[in-house]
């Protein structure tokens, strides 16, 4: 098989989709099949290169919409590679539409992993974008031979929002590599007790809400810190620091970590955190939540996308049903007030739950879908 993975951005850009595409391409190659990644330059490097053993074609692009690049040279790239299967990631990016519309011309099959059908809460600007883009998203759905959603909740949402043949839809949960931490990392140990927020630090992920909740918890737990690990713009970082300007010494921004090269450092942050927070309003099944649970660190999550299929409130983590700093701070306090024995029970249940979401099994299901589609 010749498979083309299509992602609006790819490594070294950091996010859940990028990690999913990397793992998929890595394991396709390990099977002995051909695989390339087609992506945008995202305003940075262009050209063909290898990234951790994966051949990646970075096409020239510009951001016509925020974080949604228009990409040049797509037709040429497809005609040169001649894929049997094109695996598109998301229905909400222009590059997905640019590729899907070439299906008839080149005769490839289209598999589409949705990675979050729609947000559960959204600003006016995001709602306007969804309304305007929805006809293109519907065309991507129409061109898809198979559609992967990450949970039953996401399947129901897709069927509600789009006209789609339910026989096309396959539920294959997101998954994570199991990663063992083999050594101590002293600068992380020196942080003491901290709450962890990982991934892209942008408004859609609600880091401001996390900080507001943290400040409330800090009134009682005075030695606590808040740690952010992920890319953040200078402007947005300053905005977040302004929220907690009187307690800014309690807030640490680590910066982005390469998910491959820095995997052990990232895993150690998860391992040493008291608890991690995942409160994005537009999620399929967030990688960062599963990465945390794989290190026996429970997650407090907003009930967006398929997270309710992974986390059971008060058993293996905590859920909030609205984006409210009081509710979030209450859940944080609820965990911190547990005895060490009770905390360990939550941690053990968290790790037990993630055993059903390990990547090798999920890739096996994806690969079987490739074989059936071709």
Phi, psi and omega in degrees: 000145170247115186242134176247117175270126184246114182230135183301327171219162181214173178311139016275001171300144190242127176182174182296319179296316181300318179293320179297315180294319178301309182298320181296310181297318179304315186278334172297313180298322179295335177283348181095007176269168177271141179207137171228160174248130174251127185209175178271163174285342183052039178078006183241232187290150174235163177110179184261134179205167176259133178238109183049046175084001182252130179284122184236133177253104179270111182266147179302138183205167169215155184277093175294323174236156179304126179056027182219079190287146167269130191243136181262150175084016183295314181302314180296318181297319179293316183294328180285321185276325179055063182286151170279321181230134171250122179256105181271144181241104180095150176258002189249015179242144181301323180297324177300316179292318180303322181280315184301325183289350178267002184304311183295322183294324187247352171075019178275162173268151182242123168248139187228116170267125191282323178059041179109103186291312181195156181287152175276332171223143184208152175287169178300319181297318180292319178299320179295318178300313182301319181294318181288324185274344188305320177300323177290320177298321178297322178295322176297316177301316181297324183279348184281127175282326176220142180236122178264125170246157190267357179192169176296322178302317180292325177298314180296322179293318179298316181293329180287322188268338186228155170278113187210138175289117185296339178291341176285337192272127177238130176271111173230109183300153168297160180212168179227152171290139174279127188230121179265133177274123188258352183209160176280149177239107195297321183292333176283320177302324183290347181292336184079215181278128180213155172262146189240136176229117185239169179097189177296129182263087183226167185302324182298337181268355174061045176293335177295321177297319177301315181294321178297321177292319180301317180298326178290317180293326184296337180298332179256316181262078194290341181266003183287150174236159172246126183241127174255131175234109181156169181288140179210140177287155180300318182296315183288325175299317179297322177298316180293319179295329179293330178298323185241037189301330179281345180235026185297339178290348179266001185241128182239132172252113181281329186092170184290142174246134177296123185294345178259301183296323184255024185302320182290321178295318179297315179298325181290324174301314178298316184297321186272344180293148174292316180201154177242160188236130178226099188231034174293147182268354180227091185227150168267289172207098194296129179301319185297327177294317181290323177298322178294313182295330178293342176256018178064027175252116183295161184238140165258122187229149169280142187283061178255141178063222187265016185298331180292339175283342182260317186250130171254121186304130178072002177253302180235016181164198183221147179237143168241138185261004173210154182275085187225126185293330177295315180296320180294314180296326178295320179292320177299312181297321179304316179289315183298332182278354178291156172290164179299324178295317180292321177298318181296325177297316178298316180298315181295319179292325177298313179293322178298319182295323185287344179299336178275001184233029179279145191298319184308318179291320181294320177295323177304319179290320178296315182296322176298323178294321174304311183297320180290326185285322184289000000 
